[in-house]
């Protein structure tokens, strides 16, 4: 599955090529002409000042050919089936048999949050989940050298993210342990 991301082998291939200043400048210009900027201004700032700041920021990209979008573009989200696991598994060992590390990341999507009470409840659960996941999955079960549970947000979707990186168990077994921990939370 390719979502516009590179595989590790592609990074290695590119990094092994000799670099030139002209190639770097060309790549930067190409990247910056397609930049999308979202700006959040808060605090003691009037609307006119915020608009002026946004204009100054965008003016910095104009020499690269960047221009404002003609309309508000919403990113597409895919609603996954409720109460049905969706698993995306990438086997890095096929590229590197010596690879013993694995990462399991579970995203529990609440959805686009339009209700502040729901968002507050989610943030509270995420706040409590962090230390609990570390204590259970890292300290007691020793599933990985990195264990974290935190609030997750991408585009308009939000939820709880639980991540375990380590060498002790395969991802499917780690997933089961995360599910047991979450049920007990």
N, C-alpha and C positions, 0 to 999 in steps of 0.2 A: 504494500500500500504506500503510495507516495502522496503526501500532503504538501509538497513543496519544500520538504526538508531534505537535507543531504544525509547520505549514509557515511559512516566514519571513513570508509575506504575512499570516498569521493574527496573528503577533506584532505586525506593523506596525499592523494594524487595531485591535487592542486598545490598543496604546500611544498611538494617536492620539485615543482617547476621553478625555474629561475624567474625572479620578479624583476619588473622594470618600472621605473617611475611613470612612464607614459601609460603603461597598462593599468597601474593603480589609479592614476588620475581619470582615465576613461571609465573604470569601474565605479569610482566614486560619483562621477557626473551622472552615469546611468542610474545608479541607485538613488541619488538625491532628486532626480527629476520625477521619480515616482513615489516620493515620500508622502505619507499621510500624517497629519498633525492633529492631535486632539489636545486642547488646552483647557485646563481648569484653573481659574483664577479665583481665589477666595480671600477673605479678610477685608481690610479697610480699603477696598478698591471700588470705584464707581464703574458702572457698565461701560461708559465711554473710555475710561482708562483701560479696562480689560480688552475692549475692541482695538484700541491703539496698540497694546502689547501684542495681540495676535497679529495685527498688521505688520509690526516690526519683525516679528518672528518669520512670517511668510516672506517678507521682503528679502530676507537672507537666503531663501531658496530660489528666488526668481532668476538669478544668474545661471542656475543649472537647468532652467526650463520648466521648473515646477509652476503649476497654476492651481488655483482653487477649484474644487469640484463644483460642477454645475448644480448638483443637487445633493441632499443629505443621503449618503449611502449607508444602508444598514447591512451589517455582516450577516451572512446566512448561518443559521444554527440548525442543527439536526436534533430533533427530539427523539431520544432513544426510547424503546419500549419500556414501560414501567415494570418494575420488579422482575426484569429479565437482564441478566448480566450480558454485557457487551465487552468482548475481550479483543484487544489488539495486541498481538504478541510478535515481538521482533527477536529473532534468534541470532544474537551476535556471535555465538559459538560457531556458527556455520562459516563465518569469515575468519574467526580466530579460535581454533580449538583449545588454546591455552586459556581462554577467557573463562574465569571461574565466577566472576561477579554477576549479579543480577539485580534488577530494579523492578519492584512491583509498585505501581501507583494506581490507587483506587480513587476515582472521582465520584462523589455522591452528589449529583446535580439536583439542586432544589428548583432551578429554573430562573426565568427572568423575575427579579424581585421588584414588585410594584407596591408591596405592603411593608411599611417601615417596621411594624411589629414582627412580621416574619423575618425580616433582615436582622433585627435585634436578637431574636431567638437563635437564628443561625450563628451569628457572631458569638453568642454566649456558648453554644454547643462547641464551636471550634476552639474557643478559649479554654474550655474544660478538657477537650479532647487532646490537645497538644501534650500536656504533662502526663495524662493517662496513657496515651499511646507509647510515649517514651518509657514510662515505668514498666508497662506490661510487655511490650514487644521488643524493646531494646534491653532493658535491665534484667527482667525476669526470664523472658524466653530467648534472649540473645539472638534475635533473628537477623540483625544487621548492624553495621557500624553507623548507618544513618537511619534514623526513624523520626518522622515528623508527621504531625496531623495539624492542619491549618486551614484557614479560610481560603477558598479558591474562587477566582473570578476571571472570566474571559469573555470579552464583548459584553453581552447583556445577561450571560448565564453566571450563576453563582452556586456555591455549595461547599462541601467539605472535601479536602484532599488528604489522603493518607499515603505516605511513601515510605518504603523500606528498601534499603540498598545493602547488599551483603553477599556472603558466599555460603551460608549455612543450608538453606533450603531452596528448591526450585520455585519460580514465581507462583505456580498454581498452588503450592502448599502454603506459601506466604499469604496468598490471597485468602485461603481458608482461615488462617490464623487471624488475619485482619478482620474478617467477618465475625469470628467468635469474639474478638475483643470488642468490636462495635456493638454486638448484641448485648454484651455485658455492661457497656458504657451507660 
